[in-house]
Amino acid sequence: MNLAALIVTGDPALADGLLRLAAAADAHAEVAYGADEARPAWTWPSLILVGADIAEDVAAAGLQRRPGVVLVTGGPAPDAYRLAVEAGAQDVVALPDHEDWLIDAFAAACEPEGGWATALCVVGARGGAGASVLATALGLGAAGQGLRTLLVDADPFGGGVDLLLGLEAHEGVRWHDLAERRGRLSTATLRETLPGTGDLSVLSWRRGEPVPVSEEAVRSLLDAAARGFDLVVVDVPRHPGDIGREALRAAAVTFLLVPAEVRATVAADGLATALRRDTADLRLVVQGPAPGGITPDAVAGVLGLPLAGSFDRDRRLPTAIDSGDLERACRRGPLADFCATVLADLALQPYAYREAA
């Protein structure tokens, strides 16, 4: 594991306290108990934490000035800012008041800069419209193209997108584990602990009664997803709740899936009005067949939405859904073709490719 932070202090209690905060952020930190001991690793990590007890020694050692240096005090310190200037620190924090700030700093030190992921939301115009299937198919299609993809189930009463993929028995993090999360979430930990298949990771719900998820936990999750994945696809219920609303606000595009039916179109009209309050780019997807002959263009005209495309429901899907084998059913067919077109229009690139560029 790469060194994320170097703790420079002669105070064992301060060192232990900072190591505990690093562990909370899943960050690899090491302790140097003197300025000379710190010298060999001074330029390596993203974050350097200098204890006020040793700041004068660090200043006298003539270590290279660099960003990411923070002076840490164990309480009120009248000369803290003087020590910070002398030691080349850009910030001053005091324990225990700034523990949350330090956890965030440790987590940030683990990761490269940049929020690369594109976020998409999928909402169904009515129950059973197939929004969960479409969201899952988009996730599978993106992962099949080498995109690190996160599929997020924002519907606590939807049955679980993990069931669609046969992942319900797989160990890993669910919303219940993140419900009270505070502060920055490590993207590496998120990718390593979520259940998934190939390049697709899945965040869903445990069986039983759902737990309330705090807004801070939702924002922490979406922030980590933006930093750690190429694409985030969120299955949002018609009544979004806190998770759905945060996802809609973060989404580059939201797809409203409407079956080619008169009642579904009428239902979608009111839903579209509500969704426009939270999402910047709302697009229509029409799913056939149309029992009454209504066309995708007609649905788009009624709703006043740009038409992202349409596809006919695949007869193989009900069996695939019940058997948790949607992945195989999505390898070909009208749904797979539609998802490929949507992803091509988004022109996403894998993170590794962007880094090389």
C-alpha positions in Angstrom: 0.0 0.0 0.0 1.3 3.5 -0.9 2.2 5.8 1.9 -0.6 8.4 2.2 0.6 10.3 5.2 3.6 10.9 7.4 3.1 11.8 11.0 6.1 13.7 12.5 5.9 13.9 16.3 7.8 12.9 19.4 4.5 12.5 21.4 3.4 8.8 21.4 -0.1 9.7 22.5 -0.5 12.2 19.6 0.9 9.6 17.2 -1.5 7.0 18.3 -4.4 9.3 18.0 -3.5 10.3 14.5 -2.9 6.7 13.5 -6.4 5.9 14.8 -7.9 8.6 12.5 -5.8 7.3 9.6 -7.3 3.8 10.1 -10.8 5.3 10.1 -10.0 6.7 6.7 -8.4 3.4 5.5 -5.2 5.4 4.9 -1.7 4.1 5.3 0.3 6.4 7.6 3.6 6.0 9.3 5.2 7.8 12.2 8.6 9.6 12.2 9.7 10.4 15.8 12.1 13.2 14.8 12.9 15.6 12.0 15.9 13.5 10.8 13.8 10.3 10.8 11.2 12.2 8.6 13.7 13.5 6.1 14.0 10.4 3.8 10.2 10.2 3.3 9.4 13.9 3.5 8.5 14.3 -0.2 6.7 11.0 -0.7 3.2 11.2 0.8 0.4 13.6 -0.1 0.0 14.6 3.6 2.5 15.5 6.3 1.2 16.0 9.9 3.7 17.8 12.1 3.0 17.8 15.9 3.4 21.1 17.6 5.8 19.4 20.0 8.3 18.9 17.3 7.6 21.9 14.9 10.6 23.9 15.9 12.9 20.9 15.2 11.3 20.5 11.8 11.8 24.1 11.1 15.5 23.9 12.1 16.1 20.8 10.0 15.7 22.8 6.8 13.4 20.3 5.2 12.1 21.1 1.7 9.1 23.4 1.5 6.2 21.5 0.1 2.3 21.5 0.0 0.2 19.3 2.2 1.9 20.0 5.5 -0.4 20.5 8.5 0.5 21.5 12.0 -1.4 19.4 14.7 -1.9 20.6 18.2 -3.3 18.7 21.2 -5.4 21.6 22.3 -5.2 25.4 22.4 -1.8 26.6 21.4 -1.2 30.4 21.4 1.9 30.1 19.2 0.5 27.6 16.8 0.5 29.9 13.8 4.0 31.0 14.4 5.1 27.4 14.6 3.1 26.6 11.4 4.9 29.4 9.4 8.3 28.3 10.7 7.7 24.6 9.9 6.2 25.4 6.4 2.7 24.2 7.3 -0.3 25.5 5.3 -3.0 24.6 7.9 -3.3 24.3 11.7 -5.7 21.8 13.3 -6.4 21.0 17.0 -7.4 17.7 18.5 -10.0 16.6 19.3 -12.0 19.4 17.7 -10.8 18.7 14.1 -11.0 14.9 14.0 -13.5 14.9 11.1 -11.3 17.3 9.1 -8.3 15.0 9.6 -10.2 11.9 8.6 -11.2 13.6 5.4 -7.6 14.8 4.9 -6.3 11.2 5.3 -8.9 9.8 2.9 -8.0 12.5 0.3 -4.3 11.7 0.6 -5.0 8.2 -0.5 -6.4 9.2 -3.9 -5.4 11.1 -7.0 -7.1 14.4 -7.7 -10.1 14.6 -10.0 -13.8 13.7 -10.0 -14.0 11.7 -13.2 -17.3 9.7 -13.1 -20.3 10.6 -15.1 -23.5 10.0 -13.2 -26.8 8.7 -14.8 -30.1 8.2 -13.2 -33.0 6.0 -14.4 -36.6 6.5 -13.2 -39.6 4.5 -14.3 -42.9 6.3 -15.1 -44.8 3.6 -13.2 -44.2 0.5 -11.1 -42.9 -2.4 -13.2 -41.8 -0.1 -16.0 -38.4 -1.7 -16.0 -36.2 1.1 -14.7 -34.2 -1.3 -12.5 -33.6 -3.5 -15.5 -32.5 -0.6 -17.7 -30.2 0.8 -15.0 -28.6 -2.6 -14.6 -28.3 -3.1 -18.3 -26.6 0.2 -18.7 -24.2 -0.8 -15.9 -23.4 -4.1 -17.5 -22.9 -2.5 -20.9 -20.5 0.1 -19.5 -18.5 -2.5 -17.5 -18.3 -4.7 -20.7 -16.5 -1.8 -22.3 -13.9 -1.6 -19.6 -15.5 1.3 -17.7 -15.3 1.0 -13.9 -19.0 1.2 -13.1 -21.0 1.6 -10.0 -24.7 0.6 -10.0 -26.5 2.2 -7.1 -29.9 1.0 -5.9 -31.7 4.1 -4.5 -35.0 2.3 -3.9 -35.2 0.6 -0.4 -38.4 -1.1 -1.4 -37.5 -2.2 -4.9 -36.4 -5.7 -4.2 -32.7 -5.1 -4.8 -30.8 -4.8 -8.0 -28.3 -7.3 -6.6 -31.0 -10.0 -7.2 -31.1 -9.2 -10.9 -27.4 -10.2 -11.1 -27.5 -13.1 -8.7 -25.3 -11.2 -6.2 -27.7 -11.2 -3.2 -25.7 -13.8 -1.3 -22.3 -12.3 -2.1 -20.5 -10.7 0.9 -19.8 -6.9 0.7 -21.0 -3.5 1.7 -24.7 -2.5 1.5 -26.5 0.7 2.3 -27.0 -0.6 5.9 -23.2 -0.4 6.4 -23.0 3.2 5.1 -26.2 4.6 6.6 -24.4 6.7 9.3 -21.2 7.3 7.5 -19.5 10.6 8.3 -16.7 12.3 6.4 -14.9 11.3 3.2 -15.2 7.8 2.0 -12.1 6.0 0.5 -12.7 5.1 -3.1 -10.3 2.2 -2.9 -12.2 0.7 0.1 -15.5 1.2 -1.7 -14.3 -0.7 -4.8 -12.8 -3.5 -2.8 -15.7 -4.1 -0.5 -18.8 -3.8 -2.8 -20.1 -7.0 -4.4 -19.9 -7.0 -8.1 -19.2 -8.8 -11.3 -16.2 -7.9 -13.5 -15.9 -4.1 -13.7 -19.4 -3.6 -12.3 -19.8 -2.9 -8.6 -23.2 -2.9 -6.9 -24.6 -1.0 -3.9 -27.9 -2.3 -2.8 -29.9 -3.2 0.3 -29.8 -6.0 2.8 -32.9 -8.1 3.1 -35.5 -7.0 5.7 -36.5 -3.6 6.8 -34.5 -0.8 5.2 -32.6 1.6 7.4 -32.7 5.4 7.1 -29.6 6.7 5.3 -28.4 10.2 6.3 -27.9 12.9 3.7 -24.2 13.1 4.7 -23.8 9.4 4.1 -25.4 9.8 0.6 -23.2 12.7 -0.3 -20.1 10.8 1.0 -21.0 7.8 -1.2 -21.6 9.9 -4.3 -18.4 11.9 -3.8 -16.4 8.7 -3.5 -18.1 7.2 -6.5 -17.3 10.3 -8.6 -13.6 10.0 -7.6 -13.3 6.2 -8.0 -15.4 5.1 -11.0 -15.9 6.0 -14.6 -19.7 5.8 -14.6 -22.3 5.8 -11.8 -25.8 4.5 -12.7 -28.5 5.1 -10.1 -31.9 3.3 -10.1 -34.1 6.0 -8.6 -37.7 5.3 -7.5 -40.6 7.6 -8.5 -40.6 9.0 -4.9 -36.9 9.6 -4.8 -36.3 10.2 -1.1 -33.0 11.6 0.2 -30.8 9.1 -1.8 -32.7 9.7 -5.0 -32.7 13.5 -4.8 -29.0 13.7 -4.1 -28.4 11.3 -7.1 -30.7 13.4 -9.4 -28.8 16.6 -8.5 -25.5 14.9 -9.2 -26.6 13.3 -12.5 -25.3 14.5 -15.9 -28.4 12.9 -17.5 -31.6 11.4 -16.1 -33.6 8.9 -18.2 -37.3 8.7 -17.7 -38.5 5.2 -18.9 -42.0 5.2 -20.1 -43.9 2.2 -21.5 -45.6 2.9 -24.8 -49.0 3.2 -23.1 -51.5 6.0 -22.6 -51.8 5.6 -18.8 -48.0 5.4 -18.4 -47.6 8.6 -20.5 -50.1 10.4 -18.4 -48.3 9.3 -15.2 -45.0 10.4 -16.7 -46.3 13.9 -17.3 -46.6 14.7 -13.6 -43.4 12.8 -12.7 -41.4 14.7 -15.4 -42.5 18.0 -13.8 -41.3 16.9 -10.4 -38.0 15.5 -11.8 -37.1 18.7 -13.6 -36.8 20.4 -10.2 -33.9 18.2 -9.2 -32.1 17.2 -12.4 -30.4 19.3 -15.1 -30.9 17.1 -18.2 -34.1 14.9 -18.4 -34.5 12.6 -21.4 -37.2 10.2 -22.4 -36.8 6.5 -23.1 -39.8 4.7 -24.5 -40.3 0.9 -24.1 -42.5 -1.1 -26.4 -44.4 -2.9 -27.6 -47.2 -0.3 -27.9 -50.6 -2.1 -27.5 -52.5 0.9 -28.8 -50.0 1.9 -31.4 -48.7 5.0 -29.6 -45.3 6.0 -31.1 -42.2 7.1 -29.2 -42.4 10.5 -31.0 -46.0 10.9 -29.8 -45.0 10.2 -26.2 -42.1 12.7 -26.5 -44.5 15.3 -27.9 -46.9 14.9 -25.0 -44.2 15.1 -22.4 -42.1 17.8 -24.1 -38.9 15.8 -23.5 -36.0 15.0 -25.8 -36.2 11.4 -27.0 -33.1 9.4 -26.1 -34.4 6.4 -27.9 -36.7 3.4 -27.7 -36.6 -0.4 -27.5 -39.0 -3.3 -27.3 -39.1 -5.4 -24.1 -37.2 -8.6 -24.5 -39.3 -11.7 -23.9 -36.3 -13.4 -22.3 -36.1 -10.9 -19.5 -38.8 -12.2 -17.0 -37.1 -15.6 -16.8 -33.6 -14.0 -16.6 -34.8 -11.7 -13.8 -36.3 -14.5 -11.7 -33.1 -16.6 -12.1 -30.7 -13.7 -11.3 -29.2 -14.0 -14.7 -29.8 -10.6 -16.3 -26.1 -10.4 -17.2 -26.4 -13.2 -19.8 -29.7 -11.8 -21.1 -28.1 -8.4 -21.7 -25.3 -9.7 -23.9 -27.6 -9.2 -27.0 -31.0 -8.1 -27.9 -32.9 -4.8 -28.2 -32.1 -3.7 -24.6 -28.3 -4.3 -25.1 -28.4 -2.5 -28.5 -30.1 0.5 -26.9 -27.6 0.7 -24.0 -24.7 0.5 -26.4 -26.1 3.5 -28.3 -26.6 5.5 -25.1 -23.1 4.8 -24.0 -21.6 5.6 -27.4 -23.4 9.0 -27.3 -21.9 9.7 -23.9 -18.4 9.0 -25.3 -17.0 7.8 -21.9 -13.4 6.8 -21.5 -11.9 4.4 -18.9 -9.9 6.2 -16.2 -6.7 4.4 -17.0 -6.9 5.6 -20.6 -7.5 9.2 -19.5 -4.5 9.0 -17.1 -2.3 7.7 -19.9 -3.5 10.6 -22.1 
